[in-house]
Amino acid sequence: MDSKGRALDNIYIERFWKSLKYEKIYLNPPNGGVDLYQMVRQYIEFYNTKRRHTEIGKVPPDQIYNLKKIAS
């Protein structure tokens, strides 16, 4: 945060990390680094392909991305 308003740039990634921790990590504590890595990869795939996001019309982000990619 090196200039005015930079804190707002982090809101999306902060929200993602909060979701990751509350929906995956805290409910299923990992048994080491490899287990944690696999859990994070699984959650990222779930987050992008299956989890519905209210900010973008209750659809997964991949669906929006693919629609925009086809339209271009």
MODELLER restraints for C-alpha pairs under 7 A, 6 or more apart:
rsr = mdl.restraints
at = mdl.atoms
rsr.add(forms.Gaussian(group=physical.xy_distance, feature=features.Distance(at['CA:1:A'], at['CA:7:A']), mean=6.12, stdev=0.5))
rsr.add(forms.Gaussian(group=physical.xy_distance, feature=features.Distance(at['CA:20:A'], at['CA:43:A']), mean=6.92, stdev=0.5))
rsr.add(forms.Gaussian(group=physical.xy_distance, feature=features.Distance(at['CA:30:A'], at['CA:36:A']), mean=5.21, stdev=0.5))
rsr.add(forms.Gaussian(group=physical.xy_distance, feature=features.Distance(at['CA:48:A'], at['CA:60:A']), mean=5.93, stdev=0.5))
rsr.add(forms.Gaussian(group=physical.xy_distance, feature=features.Distance(at['CA:48:A'], at['CA:61:A']), mean=5.32, stdev=0.5))
rsr.add(forms.Gaussian(group=physical.xy_distance, feature=features.Distance(at['CA:48:A'], at['CA:62:A']), mean=5.61, stdev=0.5))
rsr.add(forms.Gaussian(group=physical.xy_distance, feature=features.Distance(at['CA:49:A'], at['CA:60:A']), mean=5.51, stdev=0.5))
rsr.add(forms.Gaussian(group=physical.xy_distance, feature=features.Distance(at['CA:49:A'], at['CA:61:A']), mean=6.66, stdev=0.5))
rsr.add(forms.Gaussian(group=physical.xy_distance, feature=features.Distance(at['CA:49:A'], at['CA:62:A']), mean=5.52, stdev=0.5))
rsr.add(forms.Gaussian(group=physical.xy_distance, feature=features.Distance(at['CA:50:A'], at['CA:60:A']), mean=5.64, stdev=0.5))
rsr.add(forms.Gaussian(group=physical.xy_distance, feature=features.Distance(at['CA:51:A'], at['CA:60:A']), mean=5.56, stdev=0.5))
rsr.add(forms.Gaussian(group=physical.xy_distance, feature=features.Distance(at['CA:52:A'], at['CA:58:A']), mean=4.82, stdev=0.5))
rsr.add(forms.Gaussian(group=physical.xy_distance, feature=features.Distance(at['CA:52:A'], at['CA:59:A']), mean=4.68, stdev=0.5))
rsr.add(forms.Gaussian(group=physical.xy_distance, feature=features.Distance(at['CA:52:A'], at['CA:60:A']), mean=4.80, stdev=0.5))
rsr.add(forms.Gaussian(group=physical.xy_distance, feature=features.Distance(at['CA:53:A'], at['CA:59:A']), mean=5.70, stdev=0.5))
rsr.add(forms.Gaussian(group=physical.xy_distance, feature=features.Distance(at['CA:53:A'], at['CA:60:A']), mean=6.09, stdev=0.5))
